[in-house]
């Protein structure tokens, strides 16, 4: 007992003596009896908080874990917020879940607590993608919505993404108000767990049909698809929700030759065929790549468990499949969309795209060349959604995204959408194939035209309470003692989004940054490299986003130039001590 901090022990005793179920109490008592102090500390040293992706954590008993009670408290707090925000109104919400272990159970708890608070719930009767929840909120006139998912995290995790009336995740000041209401649920006895079933309505295929119809209407190059309808596409949902909509979306767009990765079709929260269900990881696409080689596919697509992110693989000029990173796919998508819109005479000067500050700046160059406004937001798709809502009815959103494999085309939802993205990536492939080109060639042509930008994400994991303290110390060190040079080039500016100040290193001159406060540091070098350091809001990690650039004079120089840029990235990381 002596090894547990008093605050941790106090919380443990509250759970042992409070109105928690017997199984939970037995589990906590067993950990105490076994003197599992590290696990107990990590489970109880704090309350789970909303980060950039909402509530997310490892499943198990404890205030810092995902379980019936932390889900219940979040929903009770959200209910309290909604009732204050919309007095004298009938409040409607939508609730959906992915394929993770316990997601259906946590979704049912969420729906029941809402219903017990007199809130009307549209409850998806089966697993569905995150973007469809955002669509449903907007379509059904809801004030809020919740998606039970931990996106691409390992199988031990689950999470709770809370959305506002615009179909986007809560942003300031609403997110703070929701957090305050959740924190005010100080006792399990304040959570209304007894459902009012008349307040729960099941949703099914009717909302799927509406969503798919509206997605299909966004298509820009249907003629190219007609000519290339036999494009060979391999698709894997990696045991997730994508299977419910992605194949249907591809078919609606007009593609007829879709091969599913059968071993990964069945939704399964244990993700038995992969280490991590993350399309950013090459290992997660092993089976899809195998299938792609078997049938000589034109395009390989894979989505994460809640189908908001998509990874792709295409053949290079040697006929070998290579994976595109999120920056490459996102840049190509924007370049394709603007090219296709321009060819159709659809660019009026009132269109815009949105990306995040850690996403490739080649997108800014592409937009500038076409006189389309490009906005940069903080990391987290909720900020892209916030900007879209601000401009709704005033400007036309073409598309946007972030480097972490999340993109959005059109204004139907306010979150990243792998369903619409998969359809448009296939359309883009058909568009270039129709012109006698491949996606790989299109990538090289883009680099020749706008500059060869190369990005790399380095994530450093630091688990538990000690890890959180270590990450905090790293950020303070970078903030107070920024490096003088990175990769052989002078650091000319430091952007501190926490202090909302940009400092000119040479002169010491400071200017205010317009974006909201966020714990992100950005180093800009003389040669145009941009390095960002950011603690993750949803995982025990600190992330370093490194962007370097040069010119690509000839397509044949791609490999050698790419290798040079890799060396530069490694040099920068060494200079940062990472």
HUDA-V272980 format. One record per residue. RES is the residue in one small letter. PSI is psi in whole degrees, 0 to 359 (NA if undefined). Layout:
RES/PSI
RES/PSI
This chain:
x/328
x/338
x/354
x/134
x/148
x/321
x/324
x/315
x/323
x/315
x/320
x/315
x/325
x/321
x/324
x/330
x/349
x/188
x/54
x/159
x/159
x/321
x/319
x/314
x/319
x/319
x/314
x/316
x/321
x/317
x/323
x/313
x/325
x/0
x/40
x/67
x/326
x/313
x/319
x/318
x/313
x/331
x/335
x/0
x/346
x/173
x/141
x/139
x/157
x/126
x/204
x/337
x/14
x/216
x/126
x/139
x/181
x/143
x/143
x/175
x/148
x/157
x/341
x/26
x/160
x/121
x/179
x/322
x/321
x/325
x/317
x/317
x/320
x/318
x/323
x/316
x/319
x/321
x/315
x/319
x/313
x/321
x/329
x/323
x/330
x/64
x/146
x/19
x/151
x/118
x/130
x/143
x/163
x/144
x/131
x/170
x/160
x/201
x/5
x/156
x/131
x/359
x/319
x/321
x/313
x/326
x/319
x/317
x/314
x/312
x/320
x/318
x/317
x/311
x/322
x/340
x/12
x/16
x/136
x/129
x/124
x/112
x/114
x/122
x/343
x/167
x/143
x/157
x/150
x/313
x/332
x/329
x/314
x/317
x/315
x/320
x/313
x/317
x/325
x/5
x/37
x/157
x/343
x/176
x/159
x/134
x/125
x/106
x/154
x/28
x/243
x/12
x/164
x/166
x/340
x/345
x/154
x/176
x/179
x/108
x/119
x/136
x/153
x/187
x/339
x/359
x/3
x/161
x/152
x/138
x/173
x/141
x/357
x/321
x/320
x/319
x/319
x/315
x/320
x/320
x/322
x/315
x/330
x/345
x/77
x/348
x/146
x/334
x/346
x/354
x/127
x/99
x/346
x/112
x/154
x/95
x/332
x/346
x/7
x/122
x/129
x/140
x/146
x/227
x/335
x/324
x/329
x/313
x/315
x/314
x/313
x/321
x/315
x/325
x/314
x/326
x/346
x/343
x/134
x/332
x/57
x/331
x/318
x/321
x/319
x/319
x/338
x/32
x/338
x/9
x/129
x/111
x/130
x/134
x/135
x/129
x/3
x/51
x/22
x/198
x/347
x/332
x/336
x/336
x/329
x/310
x/321
x/319
x/317
x/318
x/319
x/325
x/337
x/5
x/135
x/349
x/73
x/123
x/122
x/147
x/95
x/324
x/342
x/12
x/322
x/125
x/132
x/116
x/351
x/351
x/60
x/339
x/1
x/160
x/310
x/135
x/57
x/114
x/355
x/341
x/129
x/322
x/325
x/340
x/11
x/309
x/323
x/320
x/320
x/312
x/321
x/318
x/321
x/316
x/5
x/57
x/154
x/332
x/136
x/129
x/141
x/135
x/156
x/176
x/326
x/10
x/44
x/349
x/149
x/136
x/150
x/156
x/141
x/167
x/139
x/188
x/354
x/3
x/11
x/141
x/132
x/150
x/134
x/144
x/176
x/326
x/320
x/312
x/315
x/318
x/315
x/318
x/312
x/317
x/317
x/311
x/315
x/324
x/312
x/318
x/319
x/315
x/326
x/0
x/29
x/351
x/117
x/352
x/357
x/10
x/160
x/161
x/162
x/140
x/177
x/166
x/344
x/11
x/149
x/132
x/1
x/331
x/321
x/319
x/318
x/315
x/317
x/319
x/336
x/10
x/37
x/133
x/136
x/121
x/142
x/133
x/173
x/163
x/138
x/124
x/343
x/332
x/328
x/315
x/321
x/317
x/321
x/319
x/322
x/322
x/359
x/128
x/352
x/320
x/165
x/118
x/121
x/308
x/175
x/184
x/188
x/160
x/341
x/40
x/21
x/124
x/162
x/135
x/130
x/174
x/21
x/330
x/177
x/35
x/166
x/147
x/103
x/342
x/304
x/326
x/317
x/317
x/318
x/330
x/320
x/318
x/317
x/318
x/316
x/320
x/312
x/324
x/324
x/336
x/9
x/21
x/167
x/169
x/326
x/315
x/320
x/323
x/312
x/320
x/322
x/318
x/322
x/322
x/319
x/356
x/147
x/102
x/133
x/132
x/148
x/138
x/126
x/120
x/131
x/119
x/132
x/103
x/156
x/191
x/317
x/324
x/318
x/321
x/322
x/317
x/318
x/318
x/322
x/315
x/320
x/320
x/313
x/324
x/317
x/334
x/70
x/145
x/148
x/323
x/152
x/124
x/31
x/5
x/140
x/138
x/118
x/336
x/148
x/121
x/117
x/101
x/344
x/316
x/350
x/46
x/136
x/127
x/129
x/116
x/319
x/313
x/341
x/0
x/142
x/147
x/155
x/140
x/140
x/334
x/158
x/164
x/133
x/145
x/75
x/135
x/138
x/123
x/129
x/130
x/168
x/325
x/11
x/5
x/145
x/122
x/124
x/137
x/130
x/121
x/138
x/143
x/350
x/349
x/159
x/64
x/155
x/134
x/137
x/121
x/117
x/125
x/123
x/162
x/158
x/190
x/151
x/102
x/327
x/143
x/326
x/342
x/4
x/308
x/313
x/318
x/320
x/318
x/321
x/319
x/325
x/317
x/321
x/316
x/314
x/321
x/318
x/316
x/321
x/319
x/329
x/352
x/28
x/NA
